[in-house]
């Protein structure tokens, strides 16, 4: 039986490793985590964005922090809808050249 002081680490393609467990509550920066007195990390939060997309689809860069519009003309497309849209654009270009 394995002593509770040890942990096994399995990494694909490598030999297993047995090492002593680390007490995270003794880490010097534990105060920055939720185990200490820190705020929880919000994954995926956009708080430093400098680029946006205009309603006509043209990207632009702004150095000012902008609030989202109350009403929006934006539409969300799936990958299939994007493929279909760009396929139609390519067909129109080919038809214009002929």
N, C-alpha and C positions, 0 to 999 in steps of 0.2 A: 504494500500500500504506500502511496506517495504522501510524504509529510506535507502538511498544510503550508509550510513556509516556502515551498517550491511550486513552480508553475512549469507547464510544458508548452513550448511554442512550436507549432507546426507551420512551416513555410513550404509551399509546393516546390519540388525540385531540390530541396535541401534536407539535410539530416535534422531530426527533431533536436531541440535544445531544452535542457532543464536548467532553470536559473531560480535564484531566490526572488520572491515577490517583492515589489517595491511598495512601501506604505505611502500612498499619495497624500495623505493628510500631513506628512512630514516634509513635503516639497516646499521650497522657499516661496513659491508663487501660488500656493493653494488659496490665498486670500482673493485671488482674481477669478476663481471658479465658483460655481454654485455650492461646492462643498465648503467653501469659505464664506465670504460675504459679498461675492461678486454677482453681477447680473448674468442671467443666462444668455448664451450666444444665440443670436437670431440668424440662422443660415438662410441665405438667399435674399436678404434684405438689401434693397438698392438705396444707398444713402450718399453715394459719391458719383452718380451718373452725370456726365457732361454732354451726352449726345441724346437726341430724341428724333422722332420721325414726325414730319409735318403731315397734316391730313392728305396732302397731294402725293405722299409717298417719298418725298425727297428728304434725305437726311441732312441735318445741320448740326453745328457744334455751338453750344452756348456756355458761357462762363458763369451765368447767373443761375441760381437755384430756382426752378420753376415749379409751380403748383400744377397738378393735373387739371385739365379743363373739366367743368361741371358736366357739360354734354359733349359727347365725342362722336366723330364720324369714323372712328377706327373699327376695323373688322378683324376678327381672328380667323386665320386660315389653317387648315390641316396641311400636311405635306402633300397629300394627293391634290388638294385644291391649288396649292402653289404650282405643282407640276402641270396641272391642267391650264392654269393661267399663263404660265410661261410658254407652254406648247402652243397656245392660241396666239401669243405675241409673235413667236417664231413663224407660224403659218402666215400671219398678216404681213410680216416682213418679206417672206418669200413671194407672196401674192403681189405685193407692191413692186417688187423687182421684176416681175414678169409682165 
